[in-house]
Amino acid sequence: MRASGRFRLAADSEHPSSGHPTAVTRLIALARRETVRDIALTAMLILECAALFIAAPLAALDYEAAAFTIDLLVLCYALLLIAISRGRAAGCLAALGAGCVLASATTYGVNGVQIAVWLHAAGLLGVSICCVVIAMAVLAPGLVTVHRLLGAIVLYLNTALAFGMFYRLLWEVMPVGFTGMPADAGDAQAVAAMIYFSFVTLTSTGFGDIVPIHPLLRSLANVEAVIGQLYPATLIAALVTQHLDARRRGAGTSE
């Protein structure tokens, strides 16, 4: 019987001798780790959709349970981020990113502009590190599974979140940089508004209710719009093609 792509990858990386019990055990352990990483990517997509599209709007409406729900979702997301990391260096990087995101998410609403700026900067750093770790997991060598395709969507959502955190940080520094933002917006309302603006920009929807007027913010929005157009047409399309090719090869082998 011909081995699957993932099994061949594990065998090539370990170079085991056939029939050796330790080599077989290593192969099984590697296959299990790959399965856990793949399932973790799908779980991250569910958690991120729940946080961005359900919990964050409810928090902006001042539902107290929503803030606790966001903290819980971020904690689970951070643990999954560490689970998908590959290697010790990537694990340390994932732990750093998870710590920054947790620190930023659990301390929203603190008083003081300087403290708020540092917290938003920590959140931006954490989300950016999350993007790197997720990209390493999605683009790692091996079979492109459905879970990895969903992981590419996680990376897309994380890109919008990273830009939203950047907009939120800049709005804290320059409150007149956007039109359409209420001056008395609380922290949860401002974060939800900036995430909304980020997705509107990334998808090139352009409703026009929130508009950047500062040149730096306009340039940043242009960069996000370009990424939003190129990402699905290049990376996700390439991964889908690889996934379909792998399925066709598997079907041909079974026949």
Buried (B, 14 or more C-beta within 10 A) or exposed (E): EEEBBBBEBBBEEEEBEEEEEEBEEBBEEBBEBBEEBBBBBBBBBBBBBBBBEBBBBBBBEEBEEBBEBBBEBBBBBBEBBBBBBBEEEBBEBBBBBBBBBBBBBBBBEEEEEEEBBBBBBBBBBBBBBBBBBBBBBBBBEBBBBEBBBBBBBBBBBBBBBBBBBBBBBBBBEEEEBBEEBEEEBBBBBBBBBBBBBBBBBBBEEEEEEBBBEBEEBEEBBEEBBEBBEEBBEEBBEEBBEBBEEBEEEBEEEEE
